[in-house]
Amino acid sequence: MANVIQFFMSPDDELAFFRFLERFVLEVYPRRVPQDWETFRANTENLERLPPEDLYMVASELGAAIVDKVKRGPDKGYWRIDEVRSPVIFMERCRTNEEGELLSGKMWAELDITAQTGRKNAAPDKFRSLFLEVEEYIKKTYRKGDPKGFFVGPKTARLCKEGLVLRDSAFRGGTVLPYK
């Protein structure tokens, strides 16, 4: 089972998060990779180049991304990253809905051997420690959310006090408040 972190990040929180990620060598890929995609590092200078919703951050120093070509469906011709066997962190970015509410984002990485995913070897120790360091940063810097399981960025918590509504992005998701 993957290690999952659910969060709320305003643009300022996202900037601070990518400033933290600059210490790692992480290359960015979209969820469906076009054949002409050129990778770039996950840092503050490339924040505008990030895919708008979902992205992969590949720890390229620890191993290359394993990709397969999509042969059927609407994504035919694109490349798909094998998130189980590759040293990748998947990130779903926060976005606003039609009502102006901030929808939750999440981040996860497959670290353990699981029968469901078919992973036969655990993730390399360096990748495990990288992801756990990212997880620790979020747990230390962000506020806990109410209900449990969500982390709210510091700037987002201030915006929430000013009236921003935080909503779980799950189907019929409820609202989330920063824990007091």
C-alpha positions in Angstrom: 0.0 0.0 0.0 1.3 3.4 -0.9 2.2 6.1 1.6 -0.4 8.9 1.0 -0.4 12.5 2.3 -3.5 14.7 1.7 -3.0 18.4 1.9 -4.2 21.9 1.1 -1.6 24.2 -0.5 -2.2 27.8 -1.6 0.1 29.1 -4.3 2.4 30.6 -1.6 2.5 27.2 0.2 3.3 25.5 -3.1 6.1 27.9 -3.7 7.6 27.2 -0.2 7.1 23.4 -0.8 9.0 23.5 -4.1 11.7 25.7 -2.5 12.1 22.8 0.0 12.3 20.3 -2.9 15.2 22.1 -4.5 17.6 20.1 -2.3 16.6 16.9 -4.1 17.1 16.0 -7.8 13.5 15.5 -8.9 12.5 15.6 -12.5 8.9 16.5 -13.4 6.6 14.5 -15.7 2.9 14.9 -16.4 0.5 12.0 -15.8 0.4 11.1 -19.5 3.8 11.9 -21.0 3.8 13.2 -24.6 6.6 11.8 -26.8 8.3 15.2 -27.1 8.3 15.9 -23.4 11.4 17.5 -22.0 12.0 17.1 -18.3 12.9 19.8 -15.9 13.8 20.0 -12.2 11.2 20.5 -9.5 12.1 23.9 -8.2 10.8 27.4 -7.8 12.1 28.6 -11.2 10.0 26.0 -13.0 6.8 26.5 -11.0 5.0 28.0 -14.0 5.9 25.0 -16.2 4.3 22.4 -13.9 1.4 20.4 -15.3 -1.9 22.0 -14.0 -3.3 19.0 -12.1 -1.3 15.8 -11.7 2.5 15.2 -12.0 5.2 12.8 -11.2 8.5 13.7 -9.6 11.1 11.2 -10.5 14.2 10.8 -8.3 16.5 10.5 -11.3 19.6 10.1 -9.3 18.3 6.9 -7.8 16.9 5.4 -11.0 15.2 6.2 -14.3 11.5 6.2 -14.7 10.2 3.0 -16.3 7.6 3.9 -19.0 5.2 2.0 -21.2 3.5 3.2 -24.3 -0.3 3.5 -24.0 -1.8 1.3 -26.7 -5.6 1.9 -26.2 -8.0 4.5 -25.1 -8.0 8.3 -25.2 -4.3 8.5 -24.2 -3.2 6.3 -27.0 0.3 7.2 -28.2 1.4 8.8 -24.9 3.8 7.3 -22.4 2.7 6.1 -19.0 5.1 6.0 -16.0 5.1 2.8 -14.0 4.7 4.3 -10.6 5.2 1.0 -8.7 8.6 0.1 -10.1 10.0 3.6 -10.7 11.3 5.9 -8.0 8.5 8.4 -8.3 6.4 10.6 -6.1 2.9 11.2 -7.6 1.4 14.6 -6.7 -2.1 15.8 -7.4 -2.0 19.6 -7.0 -4.7 21.6 -5.2 -7.1 23.6 -7.5 -10.2 25.7 -7.1 -13.6 24.7 -8.1 -16.5 26.7 -9.6 -17.5 28.0 -6.2 -14.0 29.3 -5.4 -13.3 26.5 -2.8 -9.8 25.1 -2.6 -9.9 21.3 -3.4 -7.5 19.1 -1.6 -4.4 17.6 -3.2 -2.5 14.5 -2.4 1.0 13.0 -2.7 2.0 9.4 -2.6 4.8 7.0 -3.3 4.9 3.2 -3.4 7.6 2.1 -0.9 6.7 -1.4 0.2 6.3 -4.8 -1.2 2.6 -5.5 -1.9 0.7 -8.3 -3.5 -1.9 -5.8 -4.9 0.5 -3.9 -7.0 2.8 -6.7 -7.9 5.9 -5.0 -6.4 8.4 -7.7 -5.7 11.2 -5.5 -4.2 10.9 -2.7 -1.7 11.9 0.8 -2.8 15.6 1.6 -2.5 16.5 3.0 1.0 17.6 6.3 -0.4 14.2 6.8 -2.1 12.4 5.7 1.0 14.3 8.3 3.1 13.7 11.0 0.5 10.0 10.5 0.6 9.9 10.2 4.4 11.9 13.5 4.6 9.2 15.2 2.3 6.5 13.7 4.5 8.2 14.9 7.7 8.5 18.4 6.2 4.7 18.5 5.6 3.9 17.1 9.0 6.2 19.6 10.7 5.3 22.7 8.7 1.6 22.2 8.0 -1.3 22.3 10.4 -3.4 19.2 11.0 -6.9 19.3 9.5 -10.3 18.5 11.0 -11.3 15.8 10.0 -8.1 13.8 10.5 -5.9 12.9 7.6 -5.4 16.3 6.0 -2.6 18.8 6.4 -3.2 22.5 5.8 -0.4 24.8 4.7 0.3 27.9 6.9 -0.7 30.4 4.3 -3.8 28.4 3.4 -4.8 28.3 7.1 -4.6 32.1 7.2 -6.7 32.3 4.1 -9.2 29.9 5.6 -9.6 32.3 8.6 -10.4 35.0 6.0 -13.2 32.9 4.5 -11.6 30.4 2.0 -13.4 27.1 2.1 -11.3 24.0 2.0 -13.1 21.0 0.4 -12.0 17.3 0.1 -11.6 16.5 -3.6 -13.1 13.1 -3.1 -16.6 12.5 -4.6 -19.1 14.4 -2.4 -16.2 15.5 -0.2 -16.9 17.5 2.9 -15.2 20.7 4.1 -12.0 20.6 6.1 -10.9 23.1 8.8 -7.4 23.7 10.2 -7.2 22.1 13.6 -7.1 24.7 16.3 
